[in-house]
């Protein structure tokens, strides 16, 4: 009976916890290598946006009453419904 052997190829690597972005090493035409920090920042921003961090920061910047939250949620629902109807209108033609 064979047992499953764990692949120890990557055992020396540290396991990153949380959200990580790797910075690529880019070779220039003259042969030198530079770090692509702008690309890493762009990827990090996309990940944070997808996770909803910026929206949460905007919401938590000041106090919102329960009524204000309800009004915002209702307005967002209306916008979603209108977008859905516009899309259906374009697809079906009426």
N, C-alpha and C positions, 0 to 999 in steps of 0.2 A: 504494500500500500504506500503510495507516494503522498508525502505531505507538502502542502503549499509552502514554498520558501519565499521569504520576504526579500525583495530586491533591495540590496544595500548600496545601490549605485549612488543614491542621493542622500545618504545618511549624514554626510558632513555638512550639508546645507542646513541653515537655521530656518525653522518654520516661522514665517511672518504672521503675526496676529493683526487683525483689523484690516483696514483698507490700505493696500500698497500699490505703488506705481513704480515700475522699473524705468530707469533712465538709460536710453540706448547710447551706445558708443558709435559715433559716425566718423567715417574716414573722409578726410578732405581730399582734394585733387593732388595736393602736394605730399600726401601720405601720413599726415598727422591725424591723431584721433581727438575728437572733441565730444563733449556730452551734449545730448539733445535735451536740454532742460525745458525749452519752450514746448516741445512735444509732450513731455511728461506732465507739465502743468495743464496743458489742454486736456489730456486724458483724465487727469485728476478732477478737473472742473466738470467734465462730462459725467464721471462717476458720481460726484457729489450732487449734481443736478438730477440725475436719474434716481438717486436715493431720496431726494427731496429735502436736503439739508438747507439750501438757500431759502426755500419756501417756508420752512419751519422757523428760520431765523427772522424772516420778515414778519411772520405771524407773532412771534414772541417778543418783538422789539417794543411793543406797548400792550397795555391791558385791553382786552376785548370783552365786552359784556356778552351774556348768553344770547340776548336778542340780536346783537351785532353779528355773532357767529352764525345764527340761524339765517339772517338776511343774506350774508355772504354765501352760505351753502345753497340757499334757494336760488340766488342769482347764478351761481355756477351751474346748477342743474338746468336752469333755463337756457344757458349758453350751450351746454352739451346737447340738449334737445333740439335747439335751433340748428346746430351743426349737423346733427343726425338727419334732420328733415331736409336741409340743403343738399346733403350727400344723396339722399334718397331721390330728391327732385332731379338731380343731375343724372342719376343712374336710370330712373324710369321715364324721365322726360315730362313729368307733370307736376 
